[in-house]
Amino acid sequence: MTTTLLPGTVTLVGAGPGDPELVTVAGLRAVQQAEVILYDRLAPQDLLSEASDDAELVPVGKIPRGHYVPQEEINQLLVAHAREGRKVVRLKGGDSFVFGRGSEEWQACAEAGIPVRVIPGVSSATAGPALAGIPLTHRHLVQGFTVVSGHVSPSDERSEVPWRQLAKDRLTLVILMGVAHMRDIAPELMAGGLPADTPVRVVSNASLASQESWRTTLGDAVADMDAHHVRPPALVVVGTLAGVDLSHPDHRAPSDH
């Protein structure tokens, strides 16, 4: 795939979980060619140093309980800059289509007649666990995983996540954006049948120098997260494989031997 940005277009670039070295080659080349970059708070800030000296850098991040740029305004900015004939990059943390609202931005551009290209990124949903040594699947134990958003409480009328059903699926569960609502999520999973001693791993600041990870259980997760003063960005892995330690012979998952 040749990465050549054209005037009057928008390129949605997934920049990975935070470490600028985890951006794809195509994503890096897009940043280097861009004439205007609209970037998120969780996009690797060091990556912006790769932009042209003439590029316009526009912060459009959303800080929890802080500065917030409405999605509608971001959509309008993308369209406006592209209509000026500029090479526009929308730089996001993770992958644009994994809870990144990339589909909304693509749709807004399409409705305005603006061509859009997507450059996938490494999602924190898979990178975070991997960097912490947590396998999401293992053919002898777990044959799938589910990624869900916990940005609204299970009791919120906007929530469409079937938490109790997920507890019955016997798959690894990865919860993104769930820090604020784990005290509501954990009881729902236990009400669905997961025991209180179900292994849980919490990973914060995945891929950054400040990355932390620790083990707990579903029953103790909320208290342990409070004790560690967990703040976003963080993810929670729930299930059998959250208790596996690949580096310790006594706690490894089964093998063929």
Sequence and secondary structure as in RCSB ss.txt:
>XXXX:A:sequence
MTTTLLPGTVTLVGAGPGDPELVTVAGLRAVQQAEVILYDRLAPQDLLSEASDDAELVPVGKIPRGHYVPQEEIN
QLLVAHAREGRKVVRLKGGDSFVFGRGSEEWQACAEAGIPVRVIPGVSSATAGPALAGIPLTHRHLVQGFTVVSG
HVSPSDERSEVPWRQLAKDRLTLVILMGVAHMRDIAPELMAGGLPADTPVRVVSNASLASQESWRTTLGDAVADM
DAHHVRPPALVVVGTLAGVDLSHPDHRAPSDH
>XXXX:A:secstr
      TTEEEEEE BSS GGGS HHHHHHHHH SEEEE TTS GGGGGGS TT EEEE  B TTS B  HHHHH
HHHHHHHHTT EEEEEESB TTSSS HHHHHHHHHHTT  EEEE    HHHHHHHHTT  S BTTTB  EEEEE 
SS TTSTT    HHHHTTS SEEEEES GGGHHHHHHHHHHTT  TT EEEEEESTTSTT EEEEEETTTHHHHH
HHTT  SSEEEEESGGGG  TT GGG      
